[in-house]
Amino acid sequence: MLIWAVTILIFWNVTVDNLVSGRINLGSGVAEIAGALRWFLVAGTYLIIAGLIFVRWMDFWLGRG
């Protein structure tokens, strides 16, 4: 699990770095926004995964199952 958590972090950092440096050309606006929101993308991904895990195991954790 720890490896996947690090892989998500590396994915977003490499992708945003490629956008900012121009290796992936989606326009300067997208690169600026991605550069400014780099850590929000990482945190958002972790929150989505945590939410999916919670929904899947909600019955067990809340004692309804």
C-alpha positions as CSV (number, residue, x, y, z in Angstrom):
1,M,0.0,0.0,0.0
2,L,2.8,2.4,0.8
3,I,4.3,1.8,-2.7
4,W,1.0,2.9,-4.3
5,A,0.8,6.0,-2.1
6,V,4.3,7.0,-3.2
7,T,3.5,6.1,-6.9
8,I,0.6,8.5,-6.8
9,L,2.8,11.3,-5.5
10,I,5.5,10.6,-8.1
11,F,2.9,10.5,-10.9
12,W,1.5,13.9,-10.1
13,N,4.9,15.5,-9.5
14,V,6.4,14.2,-12.8
15,T,3.3,15.1,-14.8
16,V,3.1,18.6,-13.4
17,D,6.9,19.1,-13.9
18,N,6.5,18.0,-17.6
19,L,3.6,20.4,-18.1
20,V,5.5,23.3,-16.5
21,S,8.7,22.7,-18.4
22,G,6.9,22.3,-21.7
23,R,7.6,18.6,-22.4
24,I,3.9,18.1,-22.5
25,N,2.4,21.0,-24.3
26,L,-1.2,21.7,-23.3
27,G,-0.8,25.5,-23.2
28,S,0.7,27.9,-20.8
29,G,-2.5,28.3,-18.9
30,V,-2.9,24.6,-18.1
31,A,0.8,24.5,-17.1
32,E,0.4,27.5,-14.7
33,I,-2.7,26.1,-13.1
34,A,-1.2,22.6,-12.7
35,G,1.9,24.1,-11.2
36,A,0.0,26.2,-8.7
37,L,-2.3,23.3,-7.8
38,R,0.3,20.5,-7.7
39,W,-0.3,19.6,-4.1
40,F,-4.1,19.9,-4.3
41,L,-4.0,17.3,-7.1
42,V,-2.0,15.0,-4.9
43,A,-4.3,15.6,-1.9
44,G,-7.4,15.3,-4.0
45,T,-6.3,11.9,-5.3
46,Y,-5.6,10.7,-1.8
47,L,-9.0,12.0,-0.5
48,I,-10.9,10.3,-3.4
49,I,-9.2,7.0,-2.7
50,A,-9.9,7.4,1.1
51,G,-13.5,8.1,0.3
52,L,-13.8,5.1,-1.9
53,I,-12.3,2.9,0.8
54,F,-14.6,4.4,3.4
55,V,-17.7,3.7,1.2
56,R,-16.6,0.2,0.6
57,W,-16.0,-0.6,4.3
58,M,-18.6,1.7,5.8
59,D,-20.8,-1.1,7.1
60,F,-17.9,-2.8,8.8
61,W,-16.5,0.3,10.4
62,L,-19.8,1.7,11.6
63,G,-21.0,-1.6,13.0
64,R,-23.9,-2.2,10.6
65,G,-22.7,-5.4,9.1
